[in-house]
Amino acid sequence: MTTSDKPKARPAATQGGKTAGPKQKARPGGKIKKQQPGTSAKPRKAPSAEKPAPAAASKPQAPEATDKRQHPRKPLRLNVSVTRGEVSGTSMARDISLGGLFLETIEEMAPGQVLQLSIPFTNQDRQIKVKGKVVRMTEDGVGVEFDIYSIDIE
């Protein structure tokens, strides 16, 4: 091979007295950064402050299908008098909220069935009377939604 057949060497980039090799590029301040193979030596553009990065697509979170409560529940262990039609009895309340309560019972009740509830105050001789509607049935009992327009204190 003669000198004319040899590939010509590219001039090295210099900055601040340092020389960058063939796979390196000079950076401001005289620092040399090694260029990754297969990348171009073009300078990168700074991100524009005018264009925010696109937000990740997020779907609105739907309430969980099994929990449609609007009010937080509080634990409660209290005997509640329950009347449905001509049948009366007592069931243990497991929790309560502004919107309803859960009654432990083995009685079969259908969603939509209306109940009359008498909930005693724990430290007085008074009780709250309220109508409720069965909204769910589990093997432990029933979830009852209060009819807030029927609340009466006796």
C-alpha positions as CSV (number, residue, x, y, z in Angstrom):
1,M,0.0,0.0,0.0
2,T,1.4,3.4,-0.9
3,T,0.9,6.6,1.1
4,S,-1.7,7.7,-1.4
5,D,-3.8,4.5,-0.8
6,K,-4.0,5.0,2.9
7,P,-7.2,6.5,4.3
8,K,-6.6,10.0,5.4
9,A,-6.8,10.7,9.1
10,R,-9.4,13.2,10.3
11,P,-8.1,16.2,12.2
12,A,-8.6,15.8,16.0
13,A,-10.9,18.3,17.8
14,T,-9.0,20.4,20.3
15,Q,-10.3,22.6,23.0
16,G,-8.4,24.0,26.0
17,G,-5.2,22.4,24.9
18,K,-6.6,18.8,25.0
19,T,-7.0,16.7,22.0
20,A,-10.1,14.5,21.4
21,G,-9.6,11.2,19.8
22,P,-11.6,9.8,16.8
23,K,-14.4,8.5,19.1
24,Q,-14.4,11.4,21.4
25,K,-15.8,14.9,21.2
26,A,-14.6,18.1,22.9
27,R,-16.9,19.6,25.5
28,P,-16.9,23.1,26.9
29,G,-14.4,23.7,29.6
30,G,-11.8,21.5,27.9
31,K,-13.3,18.3,29.1
32,I,-13.5,15.4,26.7
33,K,-16.4,13.0,26.6
34,K,-16.1,9.6,25.0
35,Q,-18.7,9.3,22.3
36,Q,-20.8,6.1,22.3
37,P,-20.4,4.0,19.1
38,G,-23.3,4.6,16.6
39,T,-24.2,8.0,17.9
40,S,-23.8,11.3,16.1
41,A,-21.5,14.0,17.2
42,K,-24.3,16.7,16.9
43,P,-24.9,18.7,20.0
44,R,-28.1,18.0,21.9
45,K,-30.7,20.7,22.3
46,A,-31.6,21.8,25.8
47,P,-35.2,20.9,26.7
48,S,-37.5,23.9,26.1
49,A,-39.2,25.4,29.1
50,E,-42.1,26.3,26.9
51,K,-43.1,22.7,26.2
52,P,-43.7,20.6,29.2
53,A,-43.1,16.9,28.8
54,P,-46.3,15.0,27.9
55,A,-48.0,13.5,30.9
56,A,-48.4,9.8,31.0
57,A,-51.9,8.8,29.9
58,S,-53.8,8.1,33.1
59,K,-57.4,6.8,33.3
60,P,-59.6,8.2,36.1
61,Q,-59.8,5.7,38.9
62,A,-63.2,4.3,39.2
63,P,-64.4,3.4,42.7
64,E,-63.9,-0.3,43.4
65,A,-66.9,-2.3,42.4
66,T,-67.3,-3.9,45.8
67,D,-67.0,-0.7,47.8
68,K,-69.4,2.1,46.9
69,R,-69.6,3.8,50.3
70,Q,-69.6,7.5,50.5
71,H,-68.8,7.7,54.2
72,P,-66.1,6.1,56.3
73,R,-67.1,3.2,58.5
74,K,-66.5,3.0,62.2
75,P,-66.4,-0.3,64.1
76,L,-69.5,-0.9,66.3
77,R,-70.5,-3.9,68.4
78,L,-74.1,-3.2,69.4
79,N,-77.4,-5.1,69.4
80,V,-79.9,-3.4,67.0
81,S,-83.6,-4.2,67.0
82,V,-84.7,-5.1,63.4
83,T,-88.2,-5.2,62.1
84,R,-89.1,-6.4,58.6
85,G,-92.7,-6.6,57.9
86,E,-94.3,-8.4,60.8
87,V,-91.1,-10.1,61.9
88,S,-88.9,-8.5,64.7
89,G,-85.6,-9.6,66.1
90,T,-82.2,-8.4,67.2
91,S,-79.0,-8.4,65.2
92,M,-75.4,-7.4,66.1
93,A,-74.1,-4.3,64.2
94,R,-70.5,-4.8,63.1
95,D,-69.9,-1.2,61.8
96,I,-71.7,2.0,61.1
97,S,-71.4,5.2,59.1
98,L,-73.4,8.2,58.2
99,G,-74.9,6.2,55.3
100,G,-75.7,2.9,56.9
101,L,-74.5,-0.1,58.9
102,F,-73.6,-3.8,58.6
103,L,-75.8,-6.3,60.5
104,E,-74.5,-9.8,61.3
105,T,-77.3,-12.2,60.6
106,I,-78.0,-15.6,59.1
107,E,-81.5,-14.5,57.9
108,E,-81.9,-14.4,54.1
109,M,-82.7,-10.9,53.0
110,A,-83.0,-9.6,49.4
111,P,-81.4,-6.4,48.2
112,G,-84.1,-3.7,48.3
113,Q,-85.9,-5.1,51.3
114,V,-86.9,-2.3,53.8
115,L,-86.1,-2.7,57.5
116,Q,-87.0,-0.6,60.5
117,L,-84.0,-0.3,62.8
118,S,-83.8,0.8,66.5
119,I,-80.3,1.7,67.4
120,P,-79.8,2.3,71.2
121,F,-77.6,5.1,72.6
122,T,-75.0,3.3,74.7
123,N,-75.2,5.6,77.8
124,Q,-78.8,6.8,77.7
125,D,-82.3,5.4,77.6
126,R,-82.9,6.7,74.2
127,Q,-82.7,5.2,70.7
128,I,-82.5,6.2,67.1
129,K,-85.2,4.8,64.8
130,V,-84.4,4.8,61.1
131,K,-85.6,2.9,58.0
132,G,-83.0,1.2,56.0
133,K,-82.8,-0.7,52.8
134,V,-80.7,-3.9,52.3
135,V,-78.1,-3.1,49.7
136,R,-76.0,-6.2,49.9
137,M,-76.0,-9.7,51.4
138,T,-73.0,-11.7,52.4
139,E,-72.5,-15.0,54.2
140,D,-71.9,-12.9,57.4
141,G,-74.9,-10.6,57.2
142,V,-76.4,-7.6,55.3
143,G,-75.3,-4.1,54.4
144,V,-78.1,-1.6,55.1
145,E,-78.4,1.9,53.7
146,F,-80.2,4.4,55.9
147,D,-83.2,6.4,54.7
148,I,-82.0,9.7,56.2
149,Y,-85.4,11.2,55.9
150,S,-86.9,8.7,58.3
151,I,-84.5,9.3,61.2
152,D,-86.2,9.8,64.6
153,I,-84.8,10.0,68.1
154,E,-86.9,8.6,70.9
